[in-house]
């Protein structure tokens, strides 16, 4: 089962929010997670729950869309929306999916979100085994870690801990940066501070995931409220 694309709409104009939320409601593979006029609230939401696509206005008083992109620490895809065509080049320098010029027609909106759907669709030509390892930046070096050996990752205040079958690796990189380098078909974010490897889940009980590592006692990891529904859908429940 393909999960819907969770969307966050950010625009300081309520009318623009209404138009885009209406468009999202017409597309079966989209789901509106939230719509807000406050970009600071939007950044907080992205940090706390899974957001696949952000529809982002550029001209906002508290924080411009381009400033938002600079502060964004997530693998979320972004479609920019604005009434000013001159910002298009700046937007694409931030690797956005598309750029929609207001007033936005439904036909143009639909073409843009189709691009997102195509990017998120798993490709049979790219098996998970193609990426067998990644390099993690530690305090003094870049350390190779085999992806198959990663049990889970824990985001702390100033660093990230990657727990593997053999050791703990203290990563001097953000939680979001690590998440963006893990195969999304093999790892799932279950809490604002935890990503788990699906292959290493032993059992799931209520709001806890148990990760088994050899003969050691299983580690239990909480499932955050914002992540619960998406996680259980991945399990087919």
JOPE-V797879 format. One record per helix or strand. SS is the DSSP state (@ for helix, = for strand). FROM is the first residue (numbers start at 1). TO is the last residue. Records with the same first field share a line. If there is no record, write none. Layout:
SS=FROM-TO ; FROM-TO
This chain:
==5-10 ; 30-36 ; 53-57 ; 77-82 ; 98-101 ; 133-137 ; 142-146 ; 150-155 ; 160-164 ; 168-171 ; 187-191 ; 194-197 ; 201-205 ; 208-211 ; 219-222
@=14-26 ; 39-48 ; 65-71 ; 85-93 ; 106-120 ; 128-130 ; 147-149 ; 175-180 ; 198-200 ; 225-234
